[in-house]
Amino acid sequence: GTVSFLSGPRYLGTFQQSKAGAVLLRAEHADEPAGPVTRIIVDDPAQAILQVVPALFPERPPSWGVDPTACIGAGATWQGEVSIGAHAVLGKDVSLGARCRIGPGVVLGDGVIVGDDCDIGANSVCHEGTRLGNRVRLKALAVIGGDGFGFASGPDGHRAIRHVGGCILEDDVQVGSHSAIDRGSLDDTVIGAGTKIDNQVHIAHNVRTGRGCLIVAGVGVAGSVRLGDGVILAGQVGVVGHVTLGDGARVSAQSGIGQDVPAGADMGGSPARRQRDYLRAQSALYRVAKIINQLEDLVSKRGDRG
C-alpha cells in the first residue's frame, strides 16, 4: 500500500476518505474516527515524509566519469569523482568540486567555479564569472550569469553596457528550469544561501537576496533589488528596480512591488499594499459591482413600467 501524511486539520476530510496503507500524523489526529488504520505518530509529518521518501525510493547512484563526447577546456580541474555528461562543454580553467554532476549539453564558461555536490541539469549554461557554492542545483535549461538588460540610450540608439560583475549562488541554492539570473554590471549578483527559485523566473543584474528566500514561478525581479532573509515572492510577482524588501516580507501572487517593503509585511495587489488593505479593497469592489447590478435592475424595471 501507499504511505501518506496528514499535515494539518485542513485535510482531515481527505484523510478520512484515504485508502493509504499508512499515514504519518501528529498525536492530536491519532484518534480520528475514520481514515487509514495504520497511523504513525510523529512531531512534524511534513518533515517526517522527507525521511521516508528517500528510504522507499532511493535515488539512482550517479555514473561517475567523463563522457567521451564532452569538451574539456585547458586547465579545467575537478576533485575526486564527478559525472560529466554527453556533449557538455567546460571552458578553460573551470573548477569542479567533489561529486558534481554535469548533465548532457551543459556549458560552463571560462573560469566558472562549482562547489561540492552540485547538480547541473541538462543544457544549462553558467557564463564566465559564475560561482556556485556547495550543493547547488540547477534544473535543465537554467541560465546563470549572462549579461543583464543594460543599455545607454543616445542619438545612435541603445548601446549595450558591458557587464563585468559576477553571479554568485551560495550554498544550497536551487534554480528551476528556464530561469535566468543575470551577472552584475560592475558589482556581483548574489543569491543567498538556501534560496529556492522556481521555473521561469528572471533575476536581473545586481540583485542581492538574503538567505532562505522562496521565489515562485513567473516572478520578475528588476535590477539592484535587495531581498532580506526569508522573503517569499509568490507566482508572477513583479518587483521594480532599486527597492528593498525587508526580512520575512511576503508578497501574494501577481502583485506588483513599486516601493520598499518593511520587514515582516504581507503585501498584495498591483500596486501592492498591505495584504489586509488589498483584500478589503477587493471586497469593496465586489460590493460596488453588486450595487451597480441592483441599480441597473431597478432602472430596467422602471423602464418596463413606463
Contacts in CASP RR format, 6 or more apart in sequence:
PFRMAT RR
TARGET T0000
AUTHOR 0000-0000-0000
METHOD contacts of the structure
MODEL  1
GTVSFLSGPRYLGTFQQSKAGAVLLRAEHADEPAGPVTRIIVDDPAQAIL
QVVPALFPERPPSWGVDPTACIGAGATWQGEVSIGAHAVLGKDVSLGARC
RIGPGVVLGDGVIVGDDCDIGANSVCHEGTRLGNRVRLKALAVIGGDGFG
FASGPDGHRAIRHVGGCILEDDVQVGSHSAIDRGSLDDTVIGAGTKIDNQ
VHIAHNVRTGRGCLIVAGVGVAGSVRLGDGVILAGQVGVVGHVTLGDGAR
VSAQSGIGQDVPAGADMGGSPARRQRDYLRAQSALYRVAKIINQLEDLVS
KRGDRG
1 20 0 8 1.000
1 21 0 8 1.000
1 22 0 8 1.000
2 19 0 8 1.000
2 20 0 8 1.000
2 21 0 8 1.000
3 20 0 8 1.000
3 21 0 8 1.000
3 22 0 8 1.000
3 23 0 8 1.000
3 24 0 8 1.000
3 49 0 8 1.000
3 52 0 8 1.000
3 56 0 8 1.000
4 18 0 8 1.000
4 20 0 8 1.000
4 21 0 8 1.000
4 22 0 8 1.000
4 23 0 8 1.000
4 24 0 8 1.000
4 36 0 8 1.000
5 23 0 8 1.000
5 24 0 8 1.000
5 25 0 8 1.000
5 45 0 8 1.000
5 46 0 8 1.000
5 48 0 8 1.000
5 49 0 8 1.000
6 12 0 8 1.000
6 15 0 8 1.000
6 23 0 8 1.000
6 24 0 8 1.000
6 25 0 8 1.000
6 26 0 8 1.000
6 29 0 8 1.000
6 45 0 8 1.000
7 45 0 8 1.000
7 46 0 8 1.000
8 26 0 8 1.000
8 29 0 8 1.000
8 45 0 8 1.000
9 29 0 8 1.000
12 29 0 8 1.000
12 32 0 8 1.000
15 23 0 8 1.000
15 25 0 8 1.000
15 29 0 8 1.000
15 32 0 8 1.000
15 35 0 8 1.000
15 36 0 8 1.000
16 32 0 8 1.000
16 33 0 8 1.000
16 34 0 8 1.000
16 35 0 8 1.000
17 34 0 8 1.000
17 35 0 8 1.000
18 35 0 8 1.000
18 36 0 8 1.000
19 36 0 8 1.000
20 36 0 8 1.000
21 36 0 8 1.000
21 38 0 8 1.000
22 36 0 8 1.000
22 38 0 8 1.000
22 39 0 8 1.000
22 40 0 8 1.000
23 35 0 8 1.000
23 36 0 8 1.000
23 38 0 8 1.000
23 39 0 8 1.000
23 40 0 8 1.000
24 40 0 8 1.000
24 42 0 8 1.000
24 45 0 8 1.000
24 48 0 8 1.000
24 49 0 8 1.000
24 52 0 8 1.000
25 39 0 8 1.000
25 40 0 8 1.000
25 41 0 8 1.000
25 42 0 8 1.000
25 45 0 8 1.000
26 41 0 8 1.000
26 42 0 8 1.000
26 43 0 8 1.000
26 44 0 8 1.000
26 45 0 8 1.000
27 41 0 8 1.000
29 39 0 8 1.000
30 39 0 8 1.000
30 41 0 8 1.000
40 48 0 8 1.000
42 48 0 8 1.000
62 83 0 8 1.000
62 99 0 8 1.000
62 101 0 8 1.000
63 83 0 8 1.000
64 81 0 8 1.000
64 82 0 8 1.000
64 83 0 8 1.000
65 81 0 8 1.000
65 82 0 8 1.000
65 83 0 8 1.000
65 84 0 8 1.000
66 72 0 8 1.000
66 82 0 8 1.000
66 84 0 8 1.000
66 85 0 8 1.000
67 84 0 8 1.000
67 85 0 8 1.000
67 86 0 8 1.000
67 87 0 8 1.000
67 88 0 8 1.000
67 104 0 8 1.000
69 85 0 8 1.000
69 86 0 8 1.000
69 87 0 8 1.000
70 84 0 8 1.000
70 85 0 8 1.000
70 86 0 8 1.000
70 87 0 8 1.000
70 88 0 8 1.000
70 89 0 8 1.000
70 90 0 8 1.000
71 87 0 8 1.000
71 88 0 8 1.000
71 89 0 8 1.000
71 90 0 8 1.000
71 91 0 8 1.000
72 84 0 8 1.000
72 90 0 8 1.000
72 91 0 8 1.000
73 90 0 8 1.000
73 91 0 8 1.000
73 92 0 8 1.000
73 94 0 8 1.000
74 92 0 8 1.000
74 93 0 8 1.000
75 92 0 8 1.000
75 93 0 8 1.000
75 94 0 8 1.000
76 90 0 8 1.000
76 91 0 8 1.000
76 92 0 8 1.000
76 93 0 8 1.000
76 94 0 8 1.000
76 95 0 8 1.000
76 96 0 8 1.000
77 94 0 8 1.000
77 95 0 8 1.000
77 96 0 8 1.000
78 95 0 8 1.000
78 96 0 8 1.000
78 97 0 8 1.000
78 98 0 8 1.000
78 100 0 8 1.000
79 96 0 8 1.000
79 97 0 8 1.000
79 98 0 8 1.000
79 116 0 8 1.000
80 97 0 8 1.000
80 98 0 8 1.000
80 99 0 8 1.000
81 98 0 8 1.000
81 99 0 8 1.000
82 96 0 8 1.000
82 97 0 8 1.000
82 98 0 8 1.000
82 99 0 8 1.000
82 100 0 8 1.000
82 101 0 8 1.000
82 102 0 8 1.000
83 100 0 8 1.000
83 101 0 8 1.000
83 102 0 8 1.000
83 103 0 8 1.000
84 90 0 8 1.000
84 102 0 8 1.000
84 103 0 8 1.000
85 102 0 8 1.000
85 103 0 8 1.000
85 104 0 8 1.000
85 105 0 8 1.000
85 106 0 8 1.000
86 104 0 8 1.000
86 105 0 8 1.000
87 104 0 8 1.000
87 105 0 8 1.000
88 102 0 8 1.000
88 103 0 8 1.000
88 104 0 8 1.000
88 105 0 8 1.000
88 106 0 8 1.000
88 107 0 8 1.000
88 108 0 8 1.000
89 105 0 8 1.000
89 106 0 8 1.000
89 107 0 8 1.000
89 108 0 8 1.000
89 109 0 8 1.000
90 96 0 8 1.000
90 102 0 8 1.000
90 108 0 8 1.000
90 109 0 8 1.000
91 108 0 8 1.000
91 109 0 8 1.000
91 110 0 8 1.000
91 111 0 8 1.000
91 112 0 8 1.000
92 110 0 8 1.000
92 111 0 8 1.000
93 110 0 8 1.000
93 111 0 8 1.000
94 108 0 8 1.000
94 109 0 8 1.000
94 110 0 8 1.000
94 111 0 8 1.000
94 112 0 8 1.000
94 113 0 8 1.000
94 114 0 8 1.000
95 111 0 8 1.000
95 112 0 8 1.000
95 113 0 8 1.000
95 114 0 8 1.000
95 115 0 8 1.000
96 102 0 8 1.000
96 114 0 8 1.000
96 115 0 8 1.000
96 118 0 8 1.000
97 114 0 8 1.000
97 115 0 8 1.000
97 116 0 8 1.000
97 117 0 8 1.000
97 118 0 8 1.000
98 116 0 8 1.000
98 117 0 8 1.000
99 116 0 8 1.000
99 117 0 8 1.000
100 114 0 8 1.000
100 115 0 8 1.000
100 116 0 8 1.000
100 117 0 8 1.000
100 118 0 8 1.000
100 119 0 8 1.000
100 120 0 8 1.000
101 118 0 8 1.000
101 119 0 8 1.000
101 120 0 8 1.000
101 121 0 8 1.000
102 108 0 8 1.000
102 120 0 8 1.000
102 121 0 8 1.000
103 120 0 8 1.000
103 121 0 8 1.000
103 122 0 8 1.000
103 124 0 8 1.000
104 122 0 8 1.000
104 123 0 8 1.000
105 122 0 8 1.000
105 123 0 8 1.000
106 120 0 8 1.000
106 121 0 8 1.000
106 122 0 8 1.000
106 123 0 8 1.000
106 124 0 8 1.000
106 125 0 8 1.000
106 126 0 8 1.000
107 124 0 8 1.000
107 125 0 8 1.000
107 126 0 8 1.000
108 114 0 8 1.000
108 120 0 8 1.000
108 126 0 8 1.000
108 130 0 8 1.000
109 126 0 8 1.000
109 127 0 8 1.000
109 128 0 8 1.000
109 129 0 8 1.000
109 130 0 8 1.000
110 128 0 8 1.000
111 128 0 8 1.000
111 129 0 8 1.000
112 126 0 8 1.000
112 127 0 8 1.000
112 128 0 8 1.000
112 129 0 8 1.000
112 130 0 8 1.000
112 131 0 8 1.000
112 132 0 8 1.000
113 130 0 8 1.000
113 131 0 8 1.000
113 132 0 8 1.000
114 120 0 8 1.000
114 126 0 8 1.000
114 132 0 8 1.000
114 133 0 8 1.000
114 136 0 8 1.000
115 132 0 8 1.000
115 133 0 8 1.000
115 134 0 8 1.000
115 136 0 8 1.000
116 134 0 8 1.000
116 135 0 8 1.000
117 134 0 8 1.000
117 135 0 8 1.000
118 132 0 8 1.000
118 133 0 8 1.000
118 134 0 8 1.000
118 135 0 8 1.000
118 136 0 8 1.000
118 137 0 8 1.000
118 138 0 8 1.000
119 136 0 8 1.000
119 137 0 8 1.000
119 138 0 8 1.000
120 126 0 8 1.000
120 137 0 8 1.000
120 138 0 8 1.000
121 138 0 8 1.000
121 139 0 8 1.000
121 140 0 8 1.000
121 141 0 8 1.000
121 142 0 8 1.000
122 140 0 8 1.000
122 141 0 8 1.000
123 140 0 8 1.000
123 141 0 8 1.000
124 138 0 8 1.000
124 139 0 8 1.000
124 140 0 8 1.000
124 141 0 8 1.000
124 142 0 8 1.000
124 143 0 8 1.000
124 144 0 8 1.000
125 142 0 8 1.000
125 143 0 8 1.000
125 144 0 8 1.000
126 132 0 8 1.000
126 138 0 8 1.000
126 144 0 8 1.000
126 145 0 8 1.000
127 143 0 8 1.000
127 144 0 8 1.000
127 145 0 8 1.000
127 146 0 8 1.000
127 147 0 8 1.000
127 167 0 8 1.000
127 183 0 8 1.000
129 145 0 8 1.000
129 165 0 8 1.000
129 166 0 8 1.000
129 167 0 8 1.000
129 183 0 8 1.000
130 144 0 8 1.000
130 145 0 8 1.000
130 166 0 8 1.000
130 167 0 8 1.000
130 168 0 8 1.000
130 169 0 8 1.000
130 183 0 8 1.000
131 166 0 8 1.000
131 167 0 8 1.000
131 168 0 8 1.000
131 169 0 8 1.000
132 138 0 8 1.000
132 144 0 8 1.000
132 169 0 8 1.000
132 173 0 8 1.000
133 169 0 8 1.000
133 170 0 8 1.000
133 171 0 8 1.000
133 173 0 8 1.000
134 171 0 8 1.000
134 172 0 8 1.000
135 171 0 8 1.000
135 172 0 8 1.000
136 169 0 8 1.000
136 171 0 8 1.000
136 172 0 8 1.000
136 173 0 8 1.000
136 174 0 8 1.000
136 175 0 8 1.000
137 173 0 8 1.000
137 174 0 8 1.000
137 175 0 8 1.000
138 144 0 8 1.000
138 174 0 8 1.000
138 175 0 8 1.000
138 176 0 8 1.000
139 174 0 8 1.000
139 175 0 8 1.000
139 176 0 8 1.000
139 177 0 8 1.000
139 179 0 8 1.000
139 199 0 8 1.000
140 177 0 8 1.000
141 177 0 8 1.000
141 178 0 8 1.000
142 175 0 8 1.000
142 176 0 8 1.000
142 177 0 8 1.000
142 178 0 8 1.000
142 179 0 8 1.000
142 180 0 8 1.000
143 179 0 8 1.000
143 180 0 8 1.000
143 181 0 8 1.000
144 167 0 8 1.000
144 169 0 8 1.000
144 175 0 8 1.000
144 180 0 8 1.000
144 181 0 8 1.000
145 166 0 8 1.000
145 167 0 8 1.000
145 181 0 8 1.000
145 182 0 8 1.000
145 183 0 8 1.000
145 189 0 8 1.000
146 163 0 8 1.000
146 167 0 8 1.000
146 180 0 8 1.000
146 182 0 8 1.000
146 183 0 8 1.000
147 160 0 8 1.000
147 162 0 8 1.000
147 163 0 8 1.000
147 182 0 8 1.000
147 183 0 8 1.000
147 205 0 8 1.000
148 163 0 8 1.000
148 182 0 8 1.000
148 183 0 8 1.000
148 184 0 8 1.000
148 185 0 8 1.000
148 204 0 8 1.000
148 205 0 8 1.000
149 182 0 8 1.000
149 204 0 8 1.000
149 205 0 8 1.000
150 160 0 8 1.000
150 161 0 8 1.000
150 163 0 8 1.000
150 185 0 8 1.000
150 205 0 8 1.000
151 158 0 8 1.000
151 159 0 8 1.000
151 160 0 8 1.000
151 161 0 8 1.000
152 158 0 8 1.000
152 159 0 8 1.000
152 161 0 8 1.000
153 159 0 8 1.000
161 185 0 8 1.000
163 182 0 8 1.000
163 183 0 8 1.000
163 184 0 8 1.000
163 185 0 8 1.000
163 205 0 8 1.000
164 184 0 8 1.000
164 185 0 8 1.000
164 186 0 8 1.000
165 183 0 8 1.000
165 184 0 8 1.000
165 185 0 8 1.000
165 186 0 8 1.000
165 187 0 8 1.000
165 188 0 8 1.000
165 189 0 8 1.000
166 183 0 8 1.000
166 184 0 8 1.000
166 188 0 8 1.000
166 189 0 8 1.000
167 181 0 8 1.000
167 182 0 8 1.000
167 183 0 8 1.000
167 184 0 8 1.000
167 188 0 8 1.000
167 189 0 8 1.000
168 188 0 8 1.000
168 189 0 8 1.000
168 190 0 8 1.000
168 191 0 8 1.000
169 175 0 8 1.000
169 181 0 8 1.000
169 191 0 8 1.000
169 192 0 8 1.000
170 190 0 8 1.000
170 191 0 8 1.000
170 192 0 8 1.000
170 193 0 8 1.000
170 194 0 8 1.000
170 195 0 8 1.000
170 211 0 8 1.000
171 193 0 8 1.000
171 194 0 8 1.000
172 193 0 8 1.000
172 194 0 8 1.000
173 191 0 8 1.000
173 192 0 8 1.000
173 193 0 8 1.000
173 194 0 8 1.000
173 195 0 8 1.000
173 196 0 8 1.000
173 197 0 8 1.000
174 194 0 8 1.000
174 195 0 8 1.000
174 196 0 8 1.000
174 197 0 8 1.000
175 181 0 8 1.000
175 191 0 8 1.000
175 197 0 8 1.000
175 201 0 8 1.000
176 197 0 8 1.000
176 198 0 8 1.000
176 199 0 8 1.000
176 201 0 8 1.000
177 199 0 8 1.000
177 200 0 8 1.000
178 199 0 8 1.000
178 200 0 8 1.000
179 197 0 8 1.000
179 198 0 8 1.000
179 199 0 8 1.000
179 200 0 8 1.000
179 201 0 8 1.000
179 202 0 8 1.000
179 203 0 8 1.000
180 201 0 8 1.000
180 202 0 8 1.000
180 203 0 8 1.000
181 189 0 8 1.000
181 191 0 8 1.000
181 197 0 8 1.000
181 202 0 8 1.000
181 203 0 8 1.000
181 207 0 8 1.000
182 189 0 8 1.000
182 202 0 8 1.000
182 203 0 8 1.000
182 204 0 8 1.000
182 205 0 8 1.000
183 189 0 8 1.000
183 205 0 8 1.000
184 205 0 8 1.000
184 206 0 8 1.000
185 205 0 8 1.000
185 206 0 8 1.000
187 206 0 8 1.000
188 206 0 8 1.000
189 203 0 8 1.000
189 205 0 8 1.000
189 206 0 8 1.000
189 207 0 8 1.000
189 208 0 8 1.000
190 207 0 8 1.000
190 208 0 8 1.000
190 209 0 8 1.000
191 197 0 8 1.000
191 203 0 8 1.000
191 209 0 8 1.000
192 208 0 8 1.000
192 209 0 8 1.000
192 210 0 8 1.000
192 211 0 8 1.000
192 212 0 8 1.000
192 213 0 8 1.000
193 211 0 8 1.000
193 212 0 8 1.000
194 211 0 8 1.000
194 212 0 8 1.000
194 213 0 8 1.000
195 209 0 8 1.000
195 210 0 8 1.000
195 211 0 8 1.000
195 212 0 8 1.000
195 213 0 8 1.000
195 214 0 8 1.000
195 215 0 8 1.000
196 212 0 8 1.000
196 213 0 8 1.000
196 214 0 8 1.000
196 215 0 8 1.000
197 203 0 8 1.000
197 215 0 8 1.000
198 215 0 8 1.000
198 216 0 8 1.000
198 217 0 8 1.000
198 218 0 8 1.000
198 219 0 8 1.000
198 235 0 8 1.000
199 217 0 8 1.000
199 218 0 8 1.000
200 217 0 8 1.000
200 218 0 8 1.000
201 215 0 8 1.000
201 216 0 8 1.000
201 217 0 8 1.000
201 218 0 8 1.000
201 219 0 8 1.000
201 220 0 8 1.000
201 221 0 8 1.000
202 218 0 8 1.000
202 219 0 8 1.000
202 220 0 8 1.000
202 221 0 8 1.000
203 209 0 8 1.000
203 215 0 8 1.000
203 220 0 8 1.000
203 221 0 8 1.000
204 220 0 8 1.000
204 221 0 8 1.000
204 222 0 8 1.000
204 223 0 8 1.000
204 224 0 8 1.000
204 225 0 8 1.000
204 241 0 8 1.000
205 223 0 8 1.000
205 224 0 8 1.000
206 223 0 8 1.000
206 224 0 8 1.000
207 221 0 8 1.000
207 223 0 8 1.000
207 224 0 8 1.000
207 225 0 8 1.000
207 226 0 8 1.000
207 227 0 8 1.000
208 225 0 8 1.000
208 226 0 8 1.000
208 227 0 8 1.000
209 215 0 8 1.000
209 226 0 8 1.000
209 227 0 8 1.000
209 228 0 8 1.000
209 231 0 8 1.000
210 227 0 8 1.000
210 228 0 8 1.000
210 229 0 8 1.000
210 230 0 8 1.000
210 231 0 8 1.000
211 229 0 8 1.000
211 230 0 8 1.000
212 229 0 8 1.000
212 230 0 8 1.000
213 227 0 8 1.000
213 228 0 8 1.000
213 229 0 8 1.000
213 230 0 8 1.000
213 231 0 8 1.000
213 232 0 8 1.000
213 233 0 8 1.000
214 230 0 8 1.000
214 231 0 8 1.000
214 232 0 8 1.000
214 233 0 8 1.000
215 221 0 8 1.000
215 233 0 8 1.000
216 232 0 8 1.000
216 233 0 8 1.000
216 234 0 8 1.000
216 235 0 8 1.000
216 237 0 8 1.000
216 253 0 8 1.000
217 235 0 8 1.000
217 236 0 8 1.000
218 235 0 8 1.000
218 236 0 8 1.000
218 237 0 8 1.000
219 233 0 8 1.000
219 235 0 8 1.000
219 236 0 8 1.000
219 237 0 8 1.000
219 238 0 8 1.000
219 239 0 8 1.000
220 237 0 8 1.000
220 238 0 8 1.000
220 239 0 8 1.000
221 227 0 8 1.000
221 233 0 8 1.000
221 238 0 8 1.000
221 239 0 8 1.000
221 241 0 8 1.000
222 238 0 8 1.000
222 239 0 8 1.000
222 240 0 8 1.000
222 241 0 8 1.000
222 242 0 8 1.000
223 241 0 8 1.000
223 242 0 8 1.000
224 241 0 8 1.000
224 242 0 8 1.000
225 239 0 8 1.000
225 240 0 8 1.000
225 241 0 8 1.000
225 242 0 8 1.000
225 243 0 8 1.000
225 244 0 8 1.000
225 245 0 8 1.000
226 243 0 8 1.000
226 244 0 8 1.000
226 245 0 8 1.000
226 246 0 8 1.000
227 233 0 8 1.000
227 244 0 8 1.000
227 245 0 8 1.000
227 246 0 8 1.000
227 249 0 8 1.000
228 244 0 8 1.000
228 245 0 8 1.000
228 246 0 8 1.000
228 247 0 8 1.000
228 248 0 8 1.000
228 249 0 8 1.000
228 263 0 8 1.000
229 247 0 8 1.000
229 248 0 8 1.000
230 247 0 8 1.000
230 248 0 8 1.000
231 245 0 8 1.000
231 246 0 8 1.000
231 247 0 8 1.000
231 248 0 8 1.000
231 249 0 8 1.000
231 250 0 8 1.000
231 251 0 8 1.000
232 248 0 8 1.000
232 249 0 8 1.000
232 250 0 8 1.000
232 251 0 8 1.000
233 239 0 8 1.000
233 251 0 8 1.000
234 250 0 8 1.000
234 251 0 8 1.000
234 252 0 8 1.000
234 253 0 8 1.000
234 254 0 8 1.000
234 255 0 8 1.000
235 253 0 8 1.000
235 254 0 8 1.000
236 253 0 8 1.000
236 254 0 8 1.000
237 251 0 8 1.000
237 252 0 8 1.000
237 253 0 8 1.000
237 254 0 8 1.000
237 255 0 8 1.000
237 256 0 8 1.000
237 257 0 8 1.000
238 255 0 8 1.000
238 256 0 8 1.000
238 257 0 8 1.000
239 245 0 8 1.000
239 256 0 8 1.000
239 257 0 8 1.000
239 258 0 8 1.000
240 256 0 8 1.000
240 257 0 8 1.000
240 258 0 8 1.000
243 257 0 8 1.000
243 258 0 8 1.000
243 259 0 8 1.000
243 260 0 8 1.000
243 261 0 8 1.000
244 260 0 8 1.000
244 261 0 8 1.000
245 251 0 8 1.000
245 257 0 8 1.000
245 260 0 8 1.000
245 261 0 8 1.000
246 261 0 8 1.000
246 262 0 8 1.000
246 263 0 8 1.000
246 264 0 8 1.000
246 265 0 8 1.000
247 263 0 8 1.000
247 264 0 8 1.000
248 263 0 8 1.000
248 264 0 8 1.000
249 261 0 8 1.000
249 262 0 8 1.000
249 263 0 8 1.000
249 264 0 8 1.000
249 265 0 8 1.000
249 266 0 8 1.000
249 267 0 8 1.000
250 264 0 8 1.000
250 265 0 8 1.000
250 266 0 8 1.000
250 267 0 8 1.000
250 275 0 8 1.000
251 257 0 8 1.000
251 261 0 8 1.000
251 266 0 8 1.000
251 267 0 8 1.000
251 268 0 8 1.000
251 272 0 8 1.000
252 266 0 8 1.000
252 267 0 8 1.000
252 268 0 8 1.000
252 269 0 8 1.000
252 275 0 8 1.000
252 278 0 8 1.000
254 269 0 8 1.000
254 270 0 8 1.000
255 267 0 8 1.000
255 268 0 8 1.000
255 269 0 8 1.000
255 270 0 8 1.000
255 272 0 8 1.000
256 268 0 8 1.000
256 269 0 8 1.000
256 270 0 8 1.000
256 271 0 8 1.000
256 272 0 8 1.000
257 267 0 8 1.000
257 272 0 8 1.000
258 271 0 8 1.000
258 272 0 8 1.000
261 267 0 8 1.000
261 272 0 8 1.000
265 274 0 8 1.000
266 274 0 8 1.000
266 275 0 8 1.000
266 276 0 8 1.000
267 273 0 8 1.000
267 274 0 8 1.000
267 275 0 8 1.000
267 278 0 8 1.000
268 274 0 8 1.000
268 275 0 8 1.000
268 278 0 8 1.000
269 278 0 8 1.000
272 278 0 8 1.000
273 281 0 8 1.000
END
